[in-house]
Amino acid sequence: MKTAYQLIQDLEDGVISPNEHKRLMELLRQDADLRKLYLQHMQLVGMLQETAETKDKLGTLQTNASSLHKERKKNALRALSFGLAACLLLGICAYFYQINLPKDARLVGIESSDDAKLTVTRNTPKSPHLEPGDAITIDQGLIKLAFPSGVEALVEGPSDIKILTPSEIQMQGGQAWFKVPEKGRGFSVHTKGLKVIDLGTQFGIRFKSRDVLEVHVAEGHVRVEPKLQHVSPTELTAGHAKSFDAYARSEDTLPHFDQFRRVFSKAPLYLHWNFDTLNDQRFASSGSLPDANTYPAHIKHLQSPTPHPISVAGKFGNAFSMRGDGTYADTNYPGIAGNTPRTIAFWARHREGKMHHGIRIPYLAWGNRNTETSAAWRIVLQGKNEVNLMTSSVGTSATTPLPPQQSWFHIASVYTGKTTPEGTPEIFHYLNGQRVPVETTEHKRPVNTDTSSPESLPLRFGYSIQKGFTGGTVNADIDEVYLIRAVLEDQQIQYLMQHNAFPPPTP
């Protein structure tokens, strides 16, 4: 096999084959030292040509007819090879123009949320910025990347990111929202099987699973180029979304921009229902989520209610009392979507967990309970004397037996956004601030909580979200519910339990 230098020489001489030309292009893309060698070689050849032309003008070259004919032929070949080389050089310069940018024009700013856990591998260890070749592993939380062209990326982990150039990144896992100004047109995201090219827009990408990628376009349009040969690219325009599988096969999906973090904030997003005051049959909502006060819990009844107090003394202030008599509460909060990490924490005074035709009635739930994969998220306390805590989604259940009943106990369920070595979603349970053992079923389906389809229902307290369900409601009292779009750690859950306030970031 020819060396890279021989390929460069063949290119100069105009005798390189198409396959060798393709191989040379790939080598030049991969090897900075080779590009430097190529440019030095071309400069040397250019100097030699200039010297020969100067001599020709001075009349120092042979001028007999035979020599002139040979020289013209040689010059024609040289011109052809220089033309080919010039085209190649222009192509390389266009592809690698960032290499010659000033140092500051290649740097990428990075900022992270308070709850973020990430590892950054830098070429320049002490630099506060990123540059091509640097990589980020996000275990949890949100990061903001600011590119020289003005492109802004908000990436929510777990995810792996690599900076390829100042206008290209490689991404696997998690989800991200991109704001691309006119100056940043052409910004590209590489995944294992696709290249998503911005054509002036705002868009989001979400890994529905390891091999399925969703692209959601809010403004402008993007071009999705499969890396498999002979598969045609796809263009998406504003208001459209598609999912792409491992073979680049695509299908339309509903755009749901609310699933993405589109505004950077240091603090994690959460909603809180304290159930202290019942006003017009509603318990107020609060939290750090934008418009957090627009998601109150509205009291409802399956039938004429049995008289009993809805608001009773709770662990902190008052609580919401559900007596298993058809009383429950609805909100208009669609819930935490997809496979986004989440923490659900609350106080419970459990009396009896019910089942109806094999369906467990949840303390709280949201999503799509009618699909074959059951793309819902549910927290259940089942039983009476022997109580099990259950977090379930997509056929996977994480279950924890609880000790004998207490007056009030604190429950927390954490989904990390990851899978266990066995392939099940990684879910942790906490009882009174302490992590307790979890038993999971052997289903290995990825979490994909559906919050956007017509079959999906928003967050509900005390009653099933399965449409057409006519069973009973939860027989329990519930207080201080937190829905958090983040992974809380042991110390933070203990703080939440003790202080009934959103915990500060861990040191």
C-alpha positions in Angstrom: 0.0 0.0 0.0 1.4 3.4 -0.9 2.5 5.8 1.8 0.7 9.1 2.4 3.7 10.9 0.9 3.5 8.8 -2.3 -0.2 9.6 -2.6 0.5 13.3 -2.3 3.2 12.9 -5.0 0.8 11.1 -7.2 -1.8 13.8 -6.7 0.8 16.4 -7.7 1.7 14.4 -10.8 -2.0 13.9 -11.8 -1.8 10.1 -11.7 -3.7 9.4 -8.5 -6.7 7.0 -8.8 -10.1 7.8 -7.4 -9.8 5.2 -4.6 -6.3 6.6 -3.7 -7.7 10.1 -3.8 -10.5 9.1 -1.4 -8.0 7.4 0.9 -5.7 10.5 0.9 -8.7 12.7 1.8 -9.5 10.5 4.8 -5.8 10.5 6.0 -5.7 14.3 5.7 -8.8 14.7 7.8 -7.5 12.4 10.5 -3.9 13.5 10.8 -2.9 17.1 11.6 0.8 16.3 11.0 0.0 15.0 7.6 -1.9 18.1 6.7 1.1 20.2 7.8 3.4 18.0 5.6 1.1 18.4 2.6 1.0 22.2 2.9 4.8 22.3 3.2 5.2 20.1 0.2 2.9 22.2 -1.9 4.7 25.4 -0.8 8.0 23.8 -1.9 6.5 22.8 -5.3 5.1 26.3 -5.8 8.5 27.8 -5.1 10.1 25.4 -7.7 7.5 26.3 -10.2 8.0 30.0 -9.7 11.8 29.6 -10.1 11.3 27.7 -13.3 9.0 30.4 -14.7 11.4 33.1 -13.7 14.2 31.3 -15.6 12.0 30.9 -18.6 11.3 34.6 -18.6 15.0 35.4 -18.5 15.8 33.1 -21.4 18.0 30.8 -19.5 16.1 27.6 -20.5 16.8 25.7 -23.7 14.9 27.2 -26.7 15.3 24.7 -29.5 12.0 23.4 -31.0 12.3 19.9 -29.4 13.0 21.2 -26.0 10.2 23.8 -26.2 7.7 21.1 -27.2 8.8 18.9 -24.3 8.7 21.9 -21.9 5.2 22.9 -23.0 4.0 19.3 -22.5 5.7 19.2 -19.1 4.1 22.6 -18.2 0.7 21.4 -19.3 1.0 18.3 -17.0 2.3 20.5 -14.2 -0.6 22.9 -14.7 -3.1 20.0 -14.5 -1.6 18.6 -11.4 -1.3 22.0 -9.8 -5.0 22.6 -10.7 -6.0 19.4 -9.0 -3.8 20.2 -6.0 -5.3 23.7 -5.8 -8.8 22.2 -5.8 -7.7 19.8 -3.0 -6.1 22.6 -1.1 -9.2 24.7 -1.3 -11.3 21.7 -0.1 -9.0 21.1 2.8 -8.9 24.7 3.7 -12.8 24.8 3.7 -13.0 21.7 5.8 -10.2 22.6 8.2 -10.6 26.3 8.3 -11.1 26.2 12.0 -7.6 24.9 12.5 -6.1 28.3 11.5 -8.6 30.3 13.5 -7.2 32.5 16.3 -7.1 30.5 19.5 -10.0 32.5 21.1 -12.2 31.8 18.1 -12.0 28.1 18.7 -12.9 28.1 22.4 -16.3 26.8 23.6 -17.7 28.1 26.9 -19.2 25.7 29.4 -21.4 26.3 32.4 -23.2 23.7 34.5 -26.2 23.6 36.8 -25.9 23.2 40.6 -26.9 19.5 40.5 -24.7 18.6 37.5 -22.2 15.8 37.8 -19.8 15.7 34.9 -16.3 14.8 33.9 -14.4 17.0 31.4 -11.4 15.7 29.5 -9.4 18.6 28.2 -6.4 18.9 25.9 -5.4 21.9 28.0 -6.1 20.7 31.6 -6.3 24.1 33.4 -8.4 25.9 30.7 -11.8 27.0 31.8 -13.0 26.6 28.2 -13.4 23.7 25.8 -11.7 23.3 22.4 -11.8 20.7 19.6 -10.9 17.3 21.0 -12.3 17.9 24.5 -15.0 15.6 25.8 -17.7 15.8 28.5 -19.4 13.0 30.3 -22.6 14.2 32.0 -23.8 11.8 34.6 -26.7 14.1 35.6 -27.8 17.7 35.4 -27.7 20.4 32.7 -24.8 22.0 31.0 -24.7 25.0 28.6 -22.2 25.2 25.8 -21.5 28.5 24.1 -19.8 28.2 20.7 -17.8 31.0 18.9 -20.5 31.5 16.3 -23.2 32.2 18.9 -24.7 28.8 18.9 -26.0 27.8 22.3 -26.6 24.2 23.4 -28.3 23.0 26.5 -27.5 19.4 27.2 -29.3 17.3 29.8 -27.6 14.2 31.0 -26.8 11.4 31.2 -24.9 12.1 28.0 -21.5 11.9 26.3 -20.3 14.9 24.3 -17.2 15.5 22.3 -16.2 18.8 20.7 -15.1 18.0 17.1 -14.7 21.5 15.8 -16.1 25.0 16.8 -19.2 24.1 14.8 -19.5 20.3 15.3 -20.1 18.1 18.3 -20.5 14.4 18.8 -23.3 13.2 21.1 -24.6 10.0 22.6 -27.4 9.8 25.1 -29.5 12.4 26.9 -31.2 15.3 25.2 -30.2 18.7 24.0 -31.7 22.0 22.8 -29.9 24.1 20.2 -30.3 27.8 19.5 -28.5 28.6 16.2 -28.2 32.2 15.0 -27.6 33.1 11.3 -23.9 33.2 11.9 -24.0 29.6 13.1 -25.8 28.1 10.2 -24.3 24.7 9.4 -23.7 23.7 13.0 -23.8 19.9 13.1 -24.5 17.2 15.7 -23.0 13.8 15.0 -24.5 10.6 16.5 -23.6 7.0 16.0 -25.7 6.8 12.8 -26.8 10.3 11.9 -25.5 13.8 11.2 -28.0 16.5 12.1 -27.1 19.8 10.3 -28.7 23.0 11.3 -29.9 25.3 8.5 -30.8 28.3 10.8 -33.2 27.2 13.5 -34.0 26.2 17.1 -34.2 22.4 17.5 -33.9 19.6 20.0 -32.6 16.1 19.8 -33.5 13.4 22.3 -32.2 9.8 22.6 -35.4 7.9 23.1 -33.2 4.8 23.6 -29.6 3.8 22.7 -30.5 3.4 19.0 -33.5 5.7 18.5 -33.0 9.4 18.1 -35.8 12.0 17.9 -35.3 15.4 16.2 -37.8 18.2 17.0 -37.7 21.5 15.0 -39.2 24.6 16.5 -38.0 27.2 14.1 -36.3 27.1 10.6 -35.3 23.7 9.4 -32.6 21.0 9.8 -31.1 18.3 7.5 -30.6 14.8 8.9 -28.0 12.8 7.0 -27.8 9.1 7.7 -24.2 7.7 7.8 -25.3 4.6 6.0 -24.6 4.7 2.3 -27.5 4.8 -0.1 -29.9 6.2 2.5 -31.4 9.5 1.5 -31.2 12.6 3.8 -34.3 14.1 5.4 -35.2 17.7 6.0 -37.5 18.8 8.8 -39.2 22.2 9.0 -40.6 24.2 11.9 -43.3 22.4 13.9 -42.3 18.9 12.8 -40.5 16.0 14.5 -39.2 12.6 13.4 -37.7 9.6 15.1 -34.8 7.7 13.5 -33.8 4.1 14.3 -30.4 2.4 14.1 -31.0 1.8 10.3 -31.9 5.5 9.7 -35.5 4.6 9.1 -37.7 7.5 10.1 -41.2 8.0 11.2 -43.2 11.1 12.1 -43.8 11.8 15.8 -45.5 14.6 17.6 -43.3 17.6 18.4 -43.1 18.2 22.1 -40.8 21.1 22.8 -41.8 21.2 26.5 -39.8 18.1 27.1 -36.6 20.1 26.6 -34.7 22.5 28.9 -34.7 25.5 26.7 -33.6 28.1 29.2 -30.5 27.6 31.3 -30.8 27.8 35.0 -28.4 26.8 37.8 -31.2 25.4 40.0 -32.9 22.2 39.1 -36.6 22.5 38.0 -39.2 21.2 40.4 -42.9 21.6 41.4 -44.2 21.4 44.9 -47.7 20.9 46.3 -47.8 21.6 50.0 -51.6 21.0 50.4 -51.8 23.7 53.1 -54.7 25.7 51.8 -57.8 24.5 49.9 -59.1 27.4 47.9 -62.0 26.9 45.5 -61.4 23.1 45.6 -57.8 23.6 44.6 -54.4 23.1 46.3 -51.8 25.6 45.0 -48.6 24.6 43.3 -45.2 26.3 43.5 -41.6 25.7 42.6 -38.7 26.7 40.2 -40.4 25.5 37.0 -41.5 28.4 34.9 -45.2 29.3 35.6 -45.1 26.9 38.6 -48.2 28.4 40.1 -50.3 27.3 37.0 -50.5 23.6 38.0 -52.8 23.5 41.1 -54.3 20.2 42.2 -58.0 20.3 41.5 -60.2 18.1 43.8 -62.5 15.7 41.9 -64.9 12.9 42.9 -66.0 9.8 41.1 -69.4 10.0 42.6 -71.2 12.1 45.2 -68.6 12.5 47.8 -68.9 11.0 51.3 -68.6 13.9 53.7 -65.1 14.0 55.1 -62.5 16.8 55.5 -60.3 17.1 52.3 -57.7 19.1 54.2 -56.4 17.6 57.4 -53.4 18.1 59.7 -50.3 16.9 57.9 -46.6 16.5 58.5 -46.0 20.2 57.7 -49.1 22.3 57.9 -52.1 20.6 56.3 -52.3 17.5 54.0 -54.7 16.2 51.3 -56.9 13.4 52.7 -58.1 10.7 50.3 -60.4 8.1 52.0 -60.8 5.6 49.2 -64.3 6.9 48.5 -63.8 8.3 45.1 -61.9 11.5 46.0 -58.8 12.4 44.0 -57.1 15.4 42.4 -56.1 16.3 38.9 -53.5 18.8 37.7 -52.7 20.1 34.2 -48.9 19.4 34.6 -48.0 17.0 31.8 -45.2 15.4 33.8 -41.6 14.7 33.3 -41.2 13.2 29.9 -39.1 10.6 28.0 -36.2 9.1 30.0 -35.3 12.3 31.8 -33.9 11.7 35.3 -36.4 12.5 38.1 -37.0 12.4 41.8 -40.5 12.1 43.4 -40.7 12.7 47.2 -43.7 13.1 49.6 -45.0 12.3 53.0 -47.7 9.5 53.3 -50.1 8.3 55.9 -51.1 5.0 54.3 -54.2 3.1 55.3 -54.9 0.7 52.5 -53.7 0.2 49.0 -56.3 -1.0 46.5 -56.4 -3.0 43.3 -59.2 -3.2 40.7 -59.2 -6.0 38.2 -55.4 -6.4 38.7 -54.7 -2.7 38.3 -52.9 -1.1 41.2 -54.2 2.4 42.1 -51.3 4.9 42.3 -50.6 7.6 44.8 -49.6 9.7 41.8 -49.2 9.0 38.1 -48.9 10.6 34.7 -48.4 9.6 31.1 -49.9 7.1 28.7 -51.3 4.0 30.5 -53.1 2.6 27.5 -50.2 1.7 25.2 -48.8 -1.8 25.0 -45.6 -0.5 26.6 -47.5 1.5 29.2 -45.5 4.7 28.8 -46.6 6.1 32.2 -44.8 6.9 35.5 -46.5 5.7 38.7 -45.8 5.6 42.4 -47.9 3.0 44.3 -48.2 1.9 47.9 -49.9 -1.5 47.8 -51.3 -3.5 50.6 -52.4 -2.9 54.2 -50.5 -4.7 56.9 -47.7 -5.7 54.5 -47.0 -2.7 52.3 -44.9 -2.5 49.1 -43.6 0.7 47.6 -43.6 0.4 43.8 -42.3 2.6 41.0 -43.4 1.4 37.6 -42.9 2.4 34.0 -42.9 0.6 30.7 -43.4 -2.8 32.2 -40.5 -2.4 34.6 -41.3 -2.3 38.3 -39.0 -1.4 41.2 -40.5 -2.7 44.5 -39.5 -2.3 48.1 -41.3 -4.0 51.1 -41.9 -1.4 53.9 -41.8 -2.0 57.6 -45.0 -2.0 59.7 -47.1 1.0 59.2 -46.3 4.3 60.8 -48.4 7.4 61.3 -46.4 9.3 58.7 -43.4 8.2 56.6 -41.4 9.9 54.0 -41.1 8.3 50.6 -38.6 9.2 47.7 -38.2 7.5 44.4 -35.3 8.4 42.1 -34.8 7.5 38.5 -31.2 8.3 37.4 -31.8 8.1 33.6 -29.4 5.2 33.5 -29.7 1.4 33.3 -28.3 -1.2 35.7 -25.7 -3.7 34.5 -28.6 -6.1 34.1 -30.3 -3.7 31.7 -33.2 -2.4 33.8 -33.9 1.2 34.6 -31.8 2.4 37.6 -34.4 3.3 40.3 -33.6 4.0 44.0 -36.1 4.1 46.8 -35.8 6.0 50.1 -37.8 5.5 53.3 -37.5 8.2 55.9 -34.4 9.6 54.3 -32.5 6.2 54.0 -32.0 4.3 50.8 -33.6 0.9 51.0 -33.2 -2.2 48.8 -35.1 -2.4 45.6 -36.2 -5.4 43.7 -36.8 -4.9 40.0 -38.5 -7.1 37.4 -36.4 -8.5 34.6 -38.0 -6.4 31.9 -35.3 -4.4 30.1 -37.4 -1.8 28.2 -36.1 1.7 28.3 -38.0 4.4 30.1 -40.0 6.6 27.7 -42.7 8.4 29.6 -45.2 9.7 27.1 -46.6 13.2 27.9 -47.6 14.5 24.5 -49.9 12.0 22.8 -53.7 12.2 22.9 -53.7 9.1 25.1 -51.5 10.8 27.8 -52.9 12.2 30.9 -51.3 14.9 33.1 -50.3 14.4 36.8 -53.0 12.9 39.0 -53.1 12.2 42.7 -54.9 9.1 44.1 -56.5 7.6 41.0 -55.6 5.6 38.0 -54.7 7.4 34.7 -55.9 4.4 32.6 -58.8 5.8 30.5 -62.1 4.0 31.2 -60.9 2.9 34.6 -63.9 2.8 37.1 -62.2 1.4 40.2 -61.6 3.0 43.5 -59.2 5.7 44.7 -56.3 5.6 47.2 -57.1 5.4 50.9 -54.4 7.6 52.4 -53.3 11.1 53.3 -50.5 12.7 51.3 -48.4 15.8 52.0 -45.6 17.9 50.6 -45.2 16.4 47.1 -42.1 17.3 45.2 -41.6 16.4 41.5 -38.0 17.2 40.6 -36.4 17.1 37.2 -33.1 16.0 38.7 -31.4 13.3 40.7 -31.3 14.0 44.4 -28.6 12.3 46.5 -28.9 10.8 49.9 -27.9 14.0 51.8 -30.3 16.1 49.8 -33.3 13.7 50.3 -32.6 13.8 54.1 -32.5 17.6 53.9 -35.8 17.7 52.0 -37.4 15.4 54.6 -36.2 17.3 57.6 -36.6 20.9 56.4 -39.4 20.6 53.8 -37.4 22.9 51.5 -35.6 22.3 48.3 -32.1 21.2 49.3 -28.9 23.1 48.4 -26.4 21.5 46.0 -24.1 18.9 47.6 -20.6 20.1 48.2 
